[in-house]
Amino acid sequence: MTPRSRLLTATALCAIGFAATAQAETFRWASTTDPQTMDPHAANVAPVTSFLNNVYEGLVRRDKDMTIVPSLATAWEPLDGAEAGWRFTLREGVSFHGGEDFTADDVLFSYERAKSEQSDVRSWFSPVTEVRVVDDFTVDFITAAPNPLFPDSIANWMILDRGWTEANGAEVPARDEEKFTTRNTNGTGPFILTARDPGVEIRLVPNPDWWDEAEHNITEAVFNPIENAATGLAALLSGEVDMLSPIPIRDVARLRETDGIQTYEGIEARVIMLGFGHSKDSLTYSEETTGVNPFQDVRVRRAVAQAIDVDAINTVLMSGMAEPASQLQPAGLSGYSEANAARPAFDEAAAKALMAEAGYGEGFSFGLRCTNDRYLNDEAVCQAITGMLQRAGLDARLETMPVRNYWTELREGNYDMFLLGWSPGTFDAEHPIRFLAATPDGTRGTWNFGGYSNARVDELLPLIQQELDAAKRQAMLDEVAAILQEEVAYVPLYTEPLAWAARDGIDLVQRPDNFFMLRWVTVN
C-alpha cells in the first residue's frame, strides 16, 4: 500500500490499528538531522522538539489530527474574576522515568526554567505575568490580558522534574554550554532514553509505567542521523532502517513503485523564506558597498522577491510537490489572510528596474547563508536562488553549512541574507508574527534575526493575542500581513512538501508539523 495525503490540516493516514497480540519489535529509523540537545528548553527547533516529544510531555499535546488534547493536564479553563489567565487541572498518579512523582511544583519549576534568559522557548510565555500553585494538582497561569490561544501555544512545552534537574546542576537550560540535560533525560513520556551517541545513534525503550495506553508494539527504538541522502535511501532499501524521513524528492516517484516500500506524502505546515539584515547599517560580505546596507531599501528587497522564480524551483527541485507561499504561514491555517494571498510575480525586468531605481543598477555583492541539511534540497534551492538573483544584479556569495552551526551564525549576524523555514507551533498566524516580525525585546522576536521592526505590527500583536471576536481578530491579522508584504519584511518562497518512506509492515502517522511520534508506530 502507498498511503498519501495532500491535506495540510489532516493526518496522513493513521495506523491501521494496534493488535495487543502483535509480536513486539525493534524499530529503526533515520533522518538527516541529529537533535542537537536533549534539553527541551534549550533549542526551539523542530528536530529537537519532535524527538523529545517521545520522551517528555507537557500539559497538553496534539493528537493525530493536530487537535489539542489533554496530556499532563486533564482539563483547563479560563480564570473567572478580575484576573485573566488559565487554570490547569493536573493528572494524578504520573511518575517521571526516574520514579519521581509529578506535581504542580514541577510545572512551576519548568515554567521558571523555560522563561529564563538562557531558554530558547521563553517567547511562549511572553503573555504570562505569574504562575501560581493552587494545590499539588492545580496551577494557574496569570496573563496580562485574555489569551484564548495560550493552551495551544504551549503544546510543545515540556515538563522536567525539579529535584532531578536541580540535583544535576541544570536549573537553567543548556543553551550555550553542555550540561547534564544536554545528553540525559527524565520525562514522563512513552519512551525512555537509554543511550545517546551524538551524531551516531540514540536508543529508547518503552516506558512501562506510562500513564496512557500504548498504541505501539515497539520493544526498542533506534535512531540514526544520516546526513547524506543517498546513504539514507540505501539504508532503507537494504532494510538497515525501517523508516526514513525525509526522502529525496527526486526519488519519490521511484519509491512509489518500489516493492516493499510505502511512501507518506503531504504538505508540511512550514514556509521556506528569505530574510534580510534589516538592522545592519552595512553589509558584512560585500565588495562594492561600504557603510551602507542596500537591503534597508524596500525597492531592493522587492527586487529580490521578483527575481526569484518560485514555480521553477518547485518544478525542478520539488517535483511540483511544494506550494508557492505569500505569507509567513501556509494557506489553510488559522488567521491566514485571504486578502493578501497573492505573492509577487516573477519578473526579472521589473527586478532590474527596481535595482536601478534604488541606485544599484550596476548591482552589488552580498553574503547569502543557507543550511545544507535542514530543509528539503536546501542547498540546491539556494544555489538556484543565487543564479536567479545574479541575473538581476544581486551577486549572492553563497555559503552553506550544517544546521548545528547555522543558528549561531545567524544570531551573531554573520550574513547579509539568509534562508529560514518556519512552522507555526500554534497553527495560527499570531505565532510567526510573535517570533519573526515583532521587534526583538528578549521575549518577542526571538527568531527575528534581521531585526525587522514596525511600530504598527508591535501595536497590533498584543491586540491579536487577546481578541475574542473572530472577525475583528482577522481584520488585524490582515493588516499585519499587508504591512509585511508591503515592506517585504521577508520573501516567502514556498510551503515545504513532506516526503517519508517506510518498509512494508510499518504503520505510522505523518502529521503536518513533521513530528514523528513513536507511540503510533507498529511493526508487523
C-alpha positions in Angstrom: 0.0 0.0 0.0 1.0 3.6 -0.5 -0.7 6.0 1.9 -0.6 9.6 0.8 -2.1 12.9 1.9 -2.2 16.3 0.4 -4.3 17.9 3.1 -2.5 20.5 5.2 -4.7 20.1 8.2 -5.3 16.4 8.1 -3.4 13.4 9.2 -1.6 11.4 6.6 -3.1 8.0 7.3 -3.3 6.8 10.8 -2.0 3.4 11.9 -4.3 0.6 10.9 -4.7 -0.3 14.5 -2.7 -1.8 17.3 -3.1 -5.5 17.9 -2.4 -6.4 21.5 -1.1 -9.7 20.5 1.2 -8.4 17.8 4.8 -9.5 18.1 7.0 -6.8 19.7 9.8 -5.5 17.5 12.8 -3.3 17.4 12.1 -0.2 15.2 14.9 1.6 13.4 14.6 5.0 11.7 16.8 7.7 10.3 16.7 11.3 9.4 19.1 13.9 8.0 19.3 16.0 11.2 20.5 14.8 14.6 18.7 16.6 17.5 21.4 18.8 18.9 20.4 18.5 22.5 18.2 16.5 24.8 17.3 19.7 26.8 13.7 20.6 25.9 14.1 24.3 26.8 17.5 24.8 25.1 16.6 24.7 21.4 13.3 25.7 19.9 13.9 23.8 16.7 11.8 21.1 15.1 14.3 18.2 15.2 14.8 18.6 18.9 11.1 19.3 19.8 9.9 16.4 17.6 12.3 13.9 19.0 11.8 14.9 22.7 8.0 14.7 22.4 8.6 11.0 22.6 10.4 11.4 26.0 8.9 14.4 27.7 5.4 15.7 28.0 3.6 19.0 28.5 0.2 20.0 29.9 -1.4 19.5 26.5 -0.4 17.8 23.3 -1.5 17.4 19.7 -3.4 14.3 18.6 -3.1 12.6 15.2 -5.2 15.3 13.6 -3.4 18.1 15.3 -6.2 18.7 17.8 -5.2 19.9 21.3 -5.9 17.2 23.8 -5.1 16.5 27.5 -1.6 15.3 28.5 -0.2 16.1 32.0 -3.3 18.3 32.4 -6.7 16.6 32.3 -8.6 19.9 32.0 -8.2 23.7 31.6 -10.4 26.6 31.7 -10.2 30.5 31.6 -10.0 32.1 35.1 -13.0 33.8 36.5 -12.8 37.1 38.2 -10.7 40.2 37.7 -7.5 38.4 36.6 -7.0 36.9 33.1 -5.4 33.6 32.6 -6.0 29.8 32.6 -6.4 27.2 35.3 -5.0 23.7 34.6 -6.0 20.6 36.5 -3.1 18.2 36.6 -3.1 14.4 36.1 -2.6 12.5 39.3 -0.6 9.3 39.6 2.0 10.2 37.0 5.7 9.4 37.6 8.9 10.5 35.8 11.2 7.9 34.3 13.3 8.1 37.5 10.3 7.3 39.7 9.7 10.8 41.0 6.1 11.9 41.4 4.7 14.6 39.1 3.1 17.5 40.9 2.3 21.2 40.4 5.7 22.2 41.7 7.3 20.6 38.6 5.1 22.7 36.5 6.1 25.9 38.3 9.8 24.9 38.1 9.6 24.1 34.4 7.9 27.5 33.8 10.6 29.4 35.6 13.2 27.4 33.7 11.5 27.9 30.3 11.1 31.7 30.8 14.8 32.2 31.9 17.2 34.2 29.8 19.1 31.1 28.8 15.9 29.5 27.4 15.1 29.3 23.7 11.4 28.9 24.3 10.9 32.0 26.5 8.7 33.6 23.9 6.0 31.0 24.6 5.5 32.7 28.0 5.6 36.4 27.0 1.9 36.8 27.9 2.3 35.3 31.3 2.8 37.5 34.3 2.8 34.9 37.1 2.3 31.2 37.7 0.6 30.2 41.0 0.4 26.7 42.5 -3.1 26.3 43.9 -2.5 22.8 45.2 -0.5 19.8 44.2 -2.6 19.2 41.1 -3.9 22.7 40.2 -1.9 25.5 38.6 -3.0 29.0 37.5 -1.2 30.8 34.6 -1.9 34.6 35.0 -1.7 36.5 31.8 -1.5 40.3 31.2 -4.7 40.1 29.1 -7.2 37.4 28.0 -5.3 35.0 25.8 -7.5 32.5 24.1 -4.6 30.8 22.3 -2.5 30.1 25.4 -3.2 26.4 25.7 -2.4 25.9 22.0 0.8 27.9 22.4 2.3 25.6 25.0 1.6 22.3 23.1 5.4 21.7 22.8 6.4 22.9 26.3 7.8 20.0 28.2 7.9 19.4 32.0 11.0 18.4 33.9 11.2 17.1 37.5 12.5 19.8 39.8 14.5 17.5 42.1 16.3 15.6 39.3 17.1 18.7 37.4 18.5 20.7 40.4 20.4 17.7 41.7 22.2 17.5 38.3 23.1 21.2 38.2 20.8 22.0 35.3 18.4 24.6 36.8 18.7 26.7 33.7 18.7 25.4 30.1 21.9 24.2 28.5 21.6 26.6 25.5 25.2 27.9 25.2 27.0 25.2 27.0 26.8 21.5 27.7 25.1 20.4 30.9 23.7 17.2 32.2 20.4 17.8 30.4 22.3 18.0 27.0 22.7 14.2 27.0 20.3 12.9 29.7 16.6 13.0 30.1 13.9 12.3 32.7 10.5 12.8 31.3 7.0 11.3 31.8 6.5 10.3 28.2 6.0 7.0 26.4 9.7 6.3 25.8 12.8 6.3 27.9 16.2 7.4 26.6 18.8 4.6 27.3 21.8 5.7 25.2 22.9 8.7 23.1 26.0 9.0 20.9 25.6 12.4 19.3 25.7 12.2 15.5 25.7 8.4 15.6 22.8 6.8 17.4 20.1 7.3 20.0 18.3 4.4 21.7 15.0 4.4 23.5 12.8 1.8 25.2 9.1 2.0 26.1 8.1 3.4 29.5 6.4 0.5 31.3 4.8 2.9 33.7 3.4 5.4 31.2 0.0 6.7 32.3 -1.5 6.4 28.8 -2.4 3.4 26.8 0.3 2.4 24.3 -0.7 2.1 20.6 2.7 0.7 19.5 4.4 -2.7 19.7 8.0 -1.5 19.8 10.4 -3.0 22.3 13.3 -0.8 21.3 13.6 2.3 19.0 16.9 3.2 17.5 17.5 6.5 15.7 20.5 7.1 13.4 21.2 10.5 11.8 22.3 10.1 8.2 23.2 13.4 6.6 23.8 12.0 3.1 20.5 11.5 1.3 21.8 8.7 -0.9 23.2 6.8 2.1 19.9 7.1 3.9 18.0 5.8 1.0 20.4 2.9 0.6 19.9 2.0 4.3 16.1 2.0 3.8 16.2 -0.1 0.6 18.6 -2.6 2.2 16.4 -3.0 5.3 19.0 -1.4 7.6 16.4 1.1 8.7 12.6 0.7 8.8 11.7 4.3 8.1 13.5 7.4 6.5 12.5 11.0 6.8 12.8 12.9 4.6 13.4 11.0 1.4 15.0 12.8 -1.5 12.3 14.5 -3.6 13.8 13.3 -6.8 13.3 9.7 -5.6 9.7 9.9 -4.5 8.2 8.8 -7.9 10.5 5.8 -8.0 9.9 4.8 -4.4 6.1 4.9 -5.0 6.6 1.9 -7.4 9.3 0.1 -5.4 8.2 -3.3 -4.0 8.4 -3.5 -0.2 8.3 0.3 0.3 5.5 2.7 1.1 5.7 6.5 0.8 4.0 9.0 3.0 3.5 12.3 1.2 1.9 15.6 2.2 2.4 19.3 2.8 4.2 20.4 5.9 3.0 23.5 7.8 6.3 25.2 7.1 7.1 28.2 4.9 10.6 28.5 3.4 11.6 32.1 3.1 14.5 34.5 2.8 15.3 37.0 5.5 17.3 40.3 5.5 19.6 42.1 7.9 17.2 45.0 8.4 19.0 46.4 11.4 22.5 46.2 9.9 23.9 49.6 8.8 26.2 47.9 6.3 26.7 44.6 4.5 29.1 42.2 6.1 30.1 40.4 2.9 30.2 43.0 0.1 33.0 44.4 -2.1 31.0 47.3 -3.7 29.1 48.8 -0.8 30.8 50.5 2.2 28.9 51.9 5.1 25.5 51.2 3.6 23.1 48.3 3.6 21.1 48.2 0.3 18.6 45.8 1.8 17.3 48.6 4.0 15.7 49.9 0.8 12.4 48.3 0.2 12.9 48.5 -3.5 15.9 46.2 -3.3 14.0 43.8 -1.1 11.2 43.8 -3.7 13.7 43.2 -6.4 14.8 40.1 -4.6 11.2 38.9 -4.4 10.6 39.5 -8.1 13.9 38.0 -9.3 13.1 34.5 -7.9 11.1 32.1 -10.0 9.4 30.0 -7.3 7.4 27.9 -9.9 10.7 26.8 -11.5 12.1 25.9 -8.1 9.0 23.9 -7.4 9.0 22.1 -10.7 12.7 21.3 -10.9 13.7 20.8 -7.2 10.5 19.8 -5.5 8.9 17.7 -8.3 5.9 20.0 -8.1 5.1 18.9 -4.6 5.6 22.3 -2.9 3.1 25.2 -2.9 4.1 28.8 -3.5 3.7 31.0 -0.3 2.8 34.6 0.1 2.9 34.8 3.9 4.8 33.6 6.9 2.5 30.7 7.4 0.8 28.3 4.9 -2.6 28.8 3.4 -5.3 26.9 5.3 -4.1 27.6 8.8 -6.0 29.8 11.3 -5.6 33.5 10.7 -4.3 33.2 7.1 -5.0 36.4 5.2 -7.0 35.6 2.1 -6.9 39.3 1.3 -3.2 39.0 0.8 -2.9 35.6 -0.8 -1.1 36.9 -3.9 2.7 36.7 -4.0 5.0 39.0 -6.1 5.1 37.8 -9.7 8.4 36.6 -11.1 9.5 39.4 -13.3 13.2 39.7 -14.0 12.8 43.0 -15.9 10.9 44.6 -13.0 13.6 43.4 -10.6 16.3 45.1 -12.6 14.2 48.3 -12.9 13.8 48.4 -9.1 17.5 47.9 -8.6 18.2 50.8 -10.9 15.6 53.0 -9.2 17.2 52.3 -5.9 20.6 53.4 -7.3 22.1 49.9 -7.7 21.8 49.5 -11.5 25.4 48.1 -11.5 24.5 45.6 -8.8 26.3 44.6 -5.7 27.6 41.5 -3.9 26.5 40.2 -0.5 26.6 37.1 1.6 23.8 34.6 1.5 23.8 32.0 4.2 21.9 28.7 3.9 21.7 25.3 5.6 22.7 22.2 3.7 21.0 19.5 5.9 17.9 21.1 7.4 15.2 21.6 4.7 14.4 19.6 1.6 17.0 20.3 -1.1 18.0 23.4 0.9 21.5 23.8 -0.7 20.2 23.2 -4.2 17.4 25.7 -3.6 19.9 28.3 -2.5 22.1 27.6 -5.5 19.2 28.1 -7.8 18.3 31.4 -6.0 21.8 32.6 -6.4 21.7 32.2 -10.1 18.3 33.9 -10.4 19.4 36.9 -8.3 22.6 37.2 -10.3 20.6 38.0 -13.4 19.0 40.9 -11.6 22.4 42.3 -10.4 22.3 40.8 -7.0 25.6 38.9 -6.6 25.0 36.4 -3.8 28.1 34.9 -2.3 26.6 31.7 -1.1 27.9 29.8 1.9 26.0 26.7 3.1 26.6 24.9 6.4 25.1 22.2 8.7 22.2 23.3 10.8 24.2 22.6 14.0 26.3 25.7 13.2 23.7 27.7 11.4 21.6 29.3 14.2 24.8 30.5 15.9 25.9 32.2 12.7 22.6 34.0 12.3 22.4 35.1 15.9 25.9 36.6 15.6 25.0 38.5 12.4 27.2 36.6 10.1 25.0 37.0 7.0 23.5 39.7 4.7 20.6 37.5 3.6 19.6 34.1 5.0 17.3 31.1 4.4 14.7 30.2 7.1 11.9 27.7 7.4 9.1 28.4 9.9 6.3 26.2 11.1 3.8 27.9 13.5 3.6 25.9 16.7 0.1 27.1 17.4 -1.1 26.6 13.8 -2.2 30.2 13.9 -0.9 33.4 12.2 -0.1 35.0 15.5 2.8 32.6 16.0 5.2 33.8 13.2 4.3 37.4 13.9 5.4 37.0 17.5 8.6 35.1 16.7 9.6 36.6 13.3 8.0 40.0 12.9 7.9 41.6 16.4 10.7 43.9 17.3 13.1 41.8 19.3 12.9 42.6 23.1 14.1 39.4 24.7 10.7 37.7 24.9 9.2 38.6 21.4 11.0 38.5 18.1 13.4 35.8 19.4 13.8 34.4 15.9 13.8 37.8 14.2 17.5 37.5 13.3 17.4 40.5 10.9 15.9 42.9 13.5 12.8 43.8 11.4 10.8 46.4 13.3 7.4 48.1 12.6 5.6 50.0 15.3 2.2 49.2 14.0 2.9 45.4 14.0 4.1 45.7 17.6 1.0 47.6 18.5 -1.3 45.0 16.9 0.4 41.9 18.2 -1.0 42.0 21.8 -4.4 43.0 20.5 -4.4 40.0 18.2 -3.3 37.8 21.1 -6.3 38.8 23.3 -9.1 39.5 20.7 -12.0 37.0 21.1 -14.1 38.3 18.2 -13.0 36.3 15.1 -13.8 39.0 12.6 -12.0 41.7 14.4 -9.0 39.5 15.0 -8.9 38.5 11.3 -9.0 42.2 10.3 -5.9 42.9 12.4 -4.1 39.8 11.0 -5.0 41.0 7.5 -3.4 44.4 8.3 -0.2 42.8 9.6 0.0 40.6 6.5 -0.4 43.6 4.3 2.3 45.5 6.2 4.8 42.6 5.9 4.1 42.2 2.2 4.3 46.0 1.5 7.6 46.3 3.4 8.9 42.9 2.1 9.9 42.1 5.7 10.7 38.6 4.3 10.4 36.9 1.0 8.2 33.8 1.5 9.0 31.2 -1.2 7.0 28.0 -0.8 5.4 25.7 1.7 7.7 22.7 2.0 6.5 19.2 1.0 6.5 16.2 3.3 8.1 13.0 2.0 8.7 10.0 4.1 9.2 6.3 3.3 8.9 3.1 5.3 9.2 -0.5 4.5 6.0 -2.6 4.2 4.8 -3.7 7.5 5.4 -0.4 9.3 2.3 1.6 10.3 2.8 5.1 11.4 1.3 8.6 11.4 2.5 11.6 9.4 1.4 14.9 10.8 1.7 18.3 9.0 4.1 19.6 11.7 6.6 16.9 10.6 6.8 15.5 14.1 7.4 11.8 14.2 5.7 10.1 17.2 6.8 6.6 18.2 3.7 6.0 20.2 1.8 5.4 17.0 4.2 3.0 15.3 3.5 -0.7 14.8 5.9 -3.2 13.3 4.3 -6.1 11.6 
